[in-house]
Amino acid sequence: MASYCIIMTMTRTVQKKICLLGDFAVGKTSLVRRFVYQRFEEKYQSTIGVNISRKALQLNQHEHMQMVIWDLAGGEEFSGPQANYIKGASGAMLVCDLTRAITLSTLRLYAADLQAASPGAALVIVANKSDLVAQRVLAEAQLAELAAELQAPLFMTSAKNDENVEAAFATLASIIA
């Protein structure tokens, strides 16, 4: 008589909302496109309101995460009705453009808006457009200072060259898992 052993494994799937916050034209949409669809488009198209994408990640052998990625229009002030866009977020990527210094200073405002709407949300700082070396105006020391202040990991990314994009999203996923 044969004996059989049945092993049941449980896989847990969690769904987490993350937001990409930053000024217009810092590359938020390009980062999402690279991460979710593995593509990059040269043509700039401004986001109006919010674009929502999804990506499933395997965290470990027994856990999956469905990332619901909210790509929010740049330059938004998240007070009043706009606060609903970031409410309930588990985490956010604060995105600046390495070729425009002003985009770094506004990240503090986005972080404050996020914490007001979603207290305890995790942060990752993304300094995008690292491929534009000759046009770079932000120093690593400036970026590291903000990362330390906000207690957030920092990633230098290029959506165009697919540099550190996956790592930035994966780190945020591991923090909020």
C-alpha positions, 0 to 999 in steps of 0.5 A: 500500500502506497502512502502519500504526503500532501504538503500544502503551502500557503501563499499570502498576497498583500496589496499596498498603495504607493505614491510617486511624488515630485515636481513636474518633469522629474521622471515619475511617469518614466520610472513607473513605465520602466518598472511596470512595463520595461519601457522608456519613452523620450516624449514628455507627456504631463500627468493630469491628476493621477495615473494608477498602475499595478505590479505584482512582486514576489517578496519571498517564497510565501508572500506576494505584494500587489503594488498599486502605484499612484503616479501623481501630477507634479506641482500638486499641493496635497491639501483639501481634496488632493489629500485624498490622492495620498491618503492610505498610502503605505509608502512613497517615492519622493522623486527629484531631477538631478538637473534641476536643484529646485526639485530637491528642496520641494521634496520636504513639502511632499514628505510633510503632505504625505505624513499629514495624510498617511502617518507612518508611510515609508519613504524612498528618495529617488534622484532621477536622470543620472544619465545626464551627467553633464547637466547635473547640478545636485551634489551627492552630499545634498541628496545624502543630507535630505535622505538622513533628515527624512530617514529614507534610503536614497537611489540615483536612478535613470529611467532611460538606462534602467539604472536602479529603478527596480532596486528603488521599488524593491526597497520600498516594497521590502520596507512596507511589506 
